[in-house]
Amino acid sequence: MSGILYDATKIKICQAFYDICDYAELDRRWADELWTDVLIHPAIYEELVYYIEHHTFLDKFKVCDYSLCDLYVWQMSRYNLIKDTGKNSRTCNKEKMAMQAFRTLVDLMADPKEGRRRLEGGQGMDRL
């Protein structure tokens, strides 16, 4: 059967994605849900491919003016607040935060109002 081409790109991206999730110690069900959501959104899939290939964010796609880099920084700020370190330590799993940034981007697309509330509402308890 000449003329049949097989493109294994998505399979390789999928394996790399799950390798990152395993390294980040993310639950398999959580990873499955994110992978499914990423496949539904071609722009987010493009961002994921770029992240896997370059280990940085493309930042081409934005939702409510938030890019993956913005969401990664937000994740980092949450981590620093929760751990009360003031900075990201050696124990900080940056791969996990990158994957959580993808999750936040997908969630922001699904419910922009709630997503913006979470992102812009602040994280401290001392607001009046």
HUNOR-V962420 format. One record per residue. N is the residue number from 1. PHI is phi in degrees with one decimal (* if undefined). OMEGA is omega in degrees with one decimal (* if undefined). NEAR is the number of other ideal C-beta (glycine too) atoms within 8 Angstrom. Layout:
N | PHI | OMEGA | NEAR
N | PHI | OMEGA | NEAR
This chain:
1 | * | 178.8 | 3
2 | -76.4 | 178.7 | 3
3 | 91.1 | 178.1 | 4
4 | -91.7 | 178.5 | 5
5 | -108.8 | 178.9 | 4
6 | -121.2 | 179.4 | 4
7 | -105.5 | -177.9 | 5
8 | -94.0 | -176.4 | 6
9 | -56.9 | -177.6 | 6
10 | -64.5 | 178.5 | 7
11 | -66.0 | 179.0 | 7
12 | -67.0 | 177.9 | 8
13 | -64.8 | 178.5 | 12
14 | -59.8 | 179.7 | 9
15 | -62.5 | 179.0 | 8
16 | -63.8 | 177.8 | 9
17 | -59.7 | -179.4 | 13
18 | -67.6 | 175.2 | 10
19 | -63.5 | 177.5 | 8
20 | -63.7 | -179.8 | 12
21 | -62.3 | 176.8 | 13
22 | -64.1 | 178.7 | 8
23 | -60.7 | -178.8 | 7
24 | -79.2 | 179.7 | 11
25 | 59.1 | 176.9 | 6
26 | -91.4 | -179.9 | 10
27 | -58.0 | -177.6 | 5
28 | -62.5 | 178.2 | 7
29 | -63.7 | 177.7 | 6
30 | -60.2 | -179.8 | 10
31 | -63.9 | 178.3 | 13
32 | -59.1 | -179.9 | 8
33 | -64.4 | 179.0 | 8
34 | -65.4 | -180.0 | 13
35 | -59.1 | 178.6 | 11
36 | -61.1 | -179.9 | 8
37 | -67.0 | 178.8 | 11
38 | -63.9 | -179.5 | 13
39 | -64.7 | 180.0 | 7
40 | -71.5 | -174.6 | 5
41 | -114.4 | -177.5 | 10
42 | -55.7 | -179.7 | 5
43 | -67.5 | 178.4 | 8
44 | -73.3 | 175.9 | 14
45 | -60.1 | 177.6 | 11
46 | -59.6 | 177.3 | 11
47 | -62.4 | 180.0 | 16
48 | -65.4 | 177.7 | 12
49 | -58.5 | 179.6 | 9
50 | -62.0 | -180.0 | 12
51 | -61.5 | -179.0 | 14
52 | -64.3 | -177.8 | 11
53 | -76.9 | -172.7 | 6
54 | -117.1 | -178.2 | 7
55 | 56.6 | 172.8 | 5
56 | -153.2 | -176.1 | 6
57 | -91.4 | 174.9 | 12
58 | -70.8 | 179.1 | 11
59 | 59.2 | 178.2 | 9
60 | -84.7 | -175.0 | 7
61 | -101.9 | 178.6 | 12
62 | -132.2 | 174.0 | 7
63 | -126.7 | -177.7 | 10
64 | 52.6 | -180.0 | 8
65 | 68.4 | 177.0 | 4
66 | -106.0 | 174.8 | 10
67 | -101.8 | 177.3 | 9
68 | -61.5 | 178.3 | 15
69 | -62.3 | 177.2 | 8
70 | -59.4 | -177.6 | 8
71 | -71.2 | 175.6 | 14
72 | -65.4 | 178.2 | 12
73 | -62.9 | 176.9 | 8
74 | -62.1 | 177.1 | 11
75 | -60.7 | 179.9 | 12
76 | -62.6 | 178.8 | 11
77 | -63.6 | 176.9 | 9
78 | -61.4 | -180.0 | 9
79 | -60.0 | -179.1 | 11
80 | -62.3 | 179.2 | 12
81 | -68.2 | -178.4 | 9
82 | -65.5 | -178.2 | 6
83 | -80.1 | 179.2 | 8
84 | 55.0 | -179.3 | 6
85 | -101.9 | -177.5 | 7
86 | 85.2 | 176.3 | 4
87 | -155.9 | -179.7 | 5
88 | -80.9 | -176.8 | 8
89 | -86.9 | 178.2 | 7
90 | -62.9 | -179.7 | 3
91 | -78.0 | -179.6 | 4
92 | -68.4 | -179.1 | 10
93 | -91.2 | -175.0 | 8
94 | -69.6 | 175.7 | 7
95 | -64.5 | 177.8 | 9
96 | -62.2 | 179.6 | 10
97 | -67.2 | 176.9 | 13
98 | -64.3 | 179.3 | 14
99 | -66.3 | 176.4 | 14
100 | -66.9 | 175.6 | 9
101 | -65.0 | 175.4 | 14
102 | -62.0 | 179.2 | 15
103 | -61.2 | -179.6 | 11
104 | -63.7 | 178.4 | 13
105 | -63.9 | 177.9 | 15
106 | -62.3 | 179.9 | 13
107 | -63.2 | 178.8 | 10
108 | -64.8 | 176.2 | 15
109 | -66.2 | -176.5 | 9
110 | -69.8 | -177.3 | 6
111 | -145.1 | -176.2 | 7
112 | -58.3 | -178.3 | 9
113 | -63.7 | 179.7 | 6
114 | -66.5 | 179.4 | 8
115 | -61.8 | 178.6 | 14
116 | -64.1 | 179.1 | 10
117 | -60.3 | 179.9 | 8
118 | -65.2 | -176.3 | 7
119 | -72.9 | -173.1 | 11
120 | -102.0 | -175.4 | 6
121 | -78.9 | -177.4 | 6
122 | 84.1 | -175.2 | 5
123 | -122.0 | -179.7 | 6
124 | -91.0 | -179.8 | 6
125 | -99.1 | -172.8 | 3
126 | -97.9 | 177.2 | 4
127 | -82.9 | 177.3 | 5
128 | -96.5 | * | 2
